[in-house]
Amino acid sequence: MRSSLAKLPLWQRNLIAISFAQVFTILAFQASIILIPYYVQEMGMTDMAQVGAWTGLYQSLGGVGFAVFTPIWGILGDRYGRKVMLVRAIIGTMVMLFLMGLARTPTQLLVLRVIQGCVTGTPAAASALLATSSPKNRLAYSLGLQQTALFVGMSLGPMAGGFIADTFSYRATFTFSALVVLVALIAVVFLVREPEETAANMVQARQRSAMGGFRHLLSQPALVTLIGIALAVNLTYGLLGPVMPLFIQQLVVNQERLASTAGTVTGMAAISAAISALVVGRLSDRIGNRKVLIGCSVGATILYAPQALARSVVGLGAALGLQGLFRGGIAPNISAMVVRSVPKEQTGSALGLSTSAGSIGFAVGPLIGAAILAASSARAVFWVAGGVFALVALALAFVRVQEPQTTLQTQDAQSEA
C-alpha cells in the first residue's frame, strides 16, 4: 500500500491515508457510543427517565471538554504541525475507549468521557491537515471524502458494536474499538506527511499571539456566522442523542436484539450520508459551497417530520436514510467555507473554533433533548430539531464567502499545466 501511495501527489496520499484512518477511528467511537444507555442499565441504572437524563449528561460533558480544548489544539497545530495533532487525537481516542471498557460505575464512565472530550478530536485535526495540503480547487472534494470516511465509520460502527455486544458483551465492544483505533494510528504515523510549505505557515502562526489570532478571526462576520451555523447544526444533532436509542427501544418488537437493531437503524443515515458526501463535495467545487449547503439544509429540515411520525423501526430507518443524503453535504461545505474565509496560517485555529462551536451544540443539545423528552415525548424532540434546522437554512441565505472563480474542469486544466 505504501509503495502504491508513493506514486501519487502528496495531497492525494494524505487524503487516502487520513480517510482510511478516519473510517477506523470513527467506527470504533460509534461502536461504543450507541451502547451507552444500555451499558449503564447493565451497571444497575433501571429508571428509563434517569437513563435518558444520564445519557444526555454523558454526551454533554464530553462535548464541553471537547469545546474547551479543540481551539487550543487548533492553535498548537497551526504552530507546531497538524500531523502531530492528528496522532495525539488518535492516541487519546484509543486509550480512553480501552479504559471505558474497564469502568464499573456510571460515574467512572462519565469521568472518562469528559477526559476523552479533552484529548480527542480526530475529525478537526484531520480537516486542518487536509485543508492545508489540498489544492483550492479540490478542497470541497477532499473534505467531502473525509466526511464520507466519517460517515462510513458512523454507519459501520453501530452495526459492529451492536453485533459484538449481543454476541459477547458491552465491555468487549470497547476493547474491540481500542484495537481498531490502533490500526488507524499505524496508518497515520507511517503514511501521512505534512506539505513543505507548512513550515513557513507555522513560523507565521507563531509570530501572532493566541489571543490576537482569535480576535482577528472573530472580527470577520462571515466566519462568525459560520461558527454560529456549526453550533446550531450540531445542537440539532445533539438533541436526538439521548432520545434516539430510547425511541428505538419503544419501537423495537424483539428486545433480545435491541443493540444490533439500534445500531442498524442508526447506521442507516450514516450509510446514505457517506455516499452523498463525496458526490456533494465534487458538486460543491463546481457550483459553490453556499448553494449546495442551503439545498442540503432544506432537505434535512423536511425529513425530520417523517421521523417524528414514525410508527415502526423500518419507517424510522427509511426516514433517517433519506435524510442522510442531505446531511452528508452539510459538514464538508461548512468546513470548506470556514477554510476559504481565513488566511492559510490560521486554518487550524478557524477550524478549531468552528469545531468547538459544534461541540458546544453537541453539549447543549442532549440536555435540551433530555428535558423535552421528560416534559413531553420523544416525538416532540424531532419537531424541535426540524425547527432549528429551518433556522440554519435561513441564516445561510445571508452568508457570503469567496467561492472558486472557475469551473472544476478549467481548474483541472490549470493544475495539470
Phi, psi and omega in degrees: 000318183295319180294325178291319180293330183297337181279347183269158172302155185304317185295326178287322177299313179298318182299315181293313183294318181291321178297318176301313180295323179296319178304313184289319182293313181290323175304313182297317181294314182289334178299332183259326188295325182291341184269353187305312180300327180279327179297316180288331174295322177295331179282355175119358180272115188249334180290121188293324177296321178292322177298316179297316180294319182291322178297320176298319179294320179302311181291323185290313182293326174297321178294326178296313178300319179296317182296322182289318189268337183300315176299326178295314177297325178297317178296315180297325177295318177298326186271326189235002176120137182278332180295317181297328177290324178292317178298317178302316181294320181292318178298317179300318179298315182298312183295317184290324177296319178298316181292327178297328177292344179262353182298144181245345180224157176302327179295316177299318180297320180294316179299316179296324179295320178297315179297320179302316179298330182282328190251356183257211180107048181295322180299319180293317179295319179294318180298317180297318180292317179292321182296327182271347181253348182268143174299151182301323182283358177241011186297308181296324178296314181297312180292329176292320178293322176297321178293323175300315178300319179298315181288328174298315176298321179293328180280318181283328184302304180300324179294313179295317180296318179296319180295314181295320180295317180289328183276320183245277179192167176295320181296323180298330180296321180292321177296315176302316182297318180297321179293323178296319179295328177301323177297318178297319180299316180298319180297316182291316182300319188263341187247339185264138178220140179282147178294154184297325183290351179299325182302316179294320178295324179294322177298314179298320181294322181289339179283345181256132179293155182299313181292323177296321177296317179295318179298320179296317180294316184283356176273358182260111186303319182298316180295318179299318178297318180294324177296317177297322179294318178300320178297314183294319180299313182286332172299319178298315178296319182294330179308322186270357182306303180279349186269318187303311180300322181286326176295318176297321179299326177290328185271337185290134178274313181266095183291342181292336179249033185299312185297313181291325177295315179298319179296319180293315181296315180296326181287344182301313180295322181292324179297310181292325178293324178297320179292316186285329186301317180291317179295315181294325178300315178293322178296322181295323177296337181272313189247354177112141182294318186296315181298315180294320181296320177297314180299317180295321181294319179296315179298317179296323179300311184299324188277003170285334181298308179295335175292318179295330184266359184299137178244001180211162178296323180297315179297319178295315180297322179295316179295320178296320179297317178294319180295327179301330178298330179268322181296332182299335182264358187281303184298313181297328179286324174298314180297318180297319179293324176297313181299319183286349183265000184225161173297155185298325182288353178247016182301311181297319180295317180295314177295327176297317177296316179297315179294322178298317177298319177298321180290330173297319175300317177296327181286317182282323184306309180299325178294317178293317179299317179296322179294317178296319179300317181291325183275334184226261181201168178297324182296326180297328181296323179296321179294319177296317179300318178298321179295318179295319180293328176297322177294325177298314179300321179293317181297326182296337180294344184252003182269135177231118177228145181302127179254161175305141186271347181230168178286165180298322182297318179295319180294323178299317180297319180294320180294318181291329178291000000 
